Amino acid sequence: MQAILLNKTGNPEVFKIEKKEDPKPKKDEVIVRNMAIGVNHIDVAIRKGQYQMPALPLVLGNEACGIVSAVGSEVVDFKVGDRVAYATSGIGAYAEKTAVVANCLVLPPKELTDSQVVAVLLKGLMAHTLLYRVYHATLVKRVLIHAVAGGVGHILCQWAKHLGIEVVGTVGSDKKIDFANSIGCNHVINYKTSNFVEELGKITNYNGVGIVYDSVGKDTMLKSLECLWPMGICISYGESSGVVEPINLNHLIDNSLYLCRPSLPIFKNNRAELAITAEQIFAMVKKGIIKPKITEFNFKDIVKAHQLFENRTNIGSVVLTF
């Protein structure tokens, strides 16, 4: 099979498409012939060497949608020919075929295309975790979402609006403002050209927000804490601008703030939780509540896909197809 290998960390050009031996399923695994593959910020961070990973070379990618081509001896819930998707099984999706633990698979509805499935699955699972599991967002009524035009951000915003939550969103470019408004933001701030703490203060009459969803990291984290009202929570779920430097806990004292760094595989490790949440996400797409913005690249154009993230010009979800 063909696979996109990361042989060394660096810029997007370090990726190489190479022949690799087809995977064989362990007793609890299936082999998925991938039809569409999600590209996410975590892939970019690993490629740049931002996180310590197992020895190179690696095949990156957390999510894909495809067809089961082989099953392990103990797999009973899936069979060859089933259309499936996965997002919580670990890396390895940047390939024509991937071995996936059966408990990590979900069954996407026929009404959604392969690209739609991978545009919303991982990001929808994270949005659900942020809105319902880390803290019930409906209790605070007003939130700040950084990078609201990004993959998770644009789904998180649409879901929050569906729940009746007031959303203040930040973007890194004026070119993304119209899109942010179109997905339901009540207010949009360009955090690159203005002080988002001051702008948020004006918007909220200096009362702040109950939750900040921060996927930017290094450039925003300390200022995000300044946006919270007393006993508010900052949820850090990404670091697109770089790793957050160690935080002095005294930054939390004045307003008795909370800070959380959730891991999606832990929150969605339970099979029932994963399946029920995925079904809910797909249903919301079918109903038009969540409308994913999708940019597609051919599998061989992985460098171009990562350059889109590198240039910080991506809007919505990025998908590789064959």
Secondary structure, 3 states (H helix, E strand, C coil): CEEEEECCCCCHHHEEEEECCCCCCCCCEEEEEEEEEEECHHHHHHHCCCCCCCCCCEECCCCEEEEEEEECCCCCCCCCCCEEEECCCCCCCCECEEEEEHHHEECCCCCCCHHHHHHHHHHHHHHHHHHHHCCCHHHCCEEEECCCCCHHHHHHHHHHHHCCCEEEEEECCHHHHHHHHHCCCCEEEECCCCCHHHHHHHHCCCCCEEEEEECCCCCCHHHHHHCEEEEEEEEECCCCCCCCCCCCHHHHCCCCCEEECCCHHHHCCCHHHHHHHHHHHHHHHHCCCCCCCEEEEEHHHHHHHHHHHHCCCCCCEEEEEC
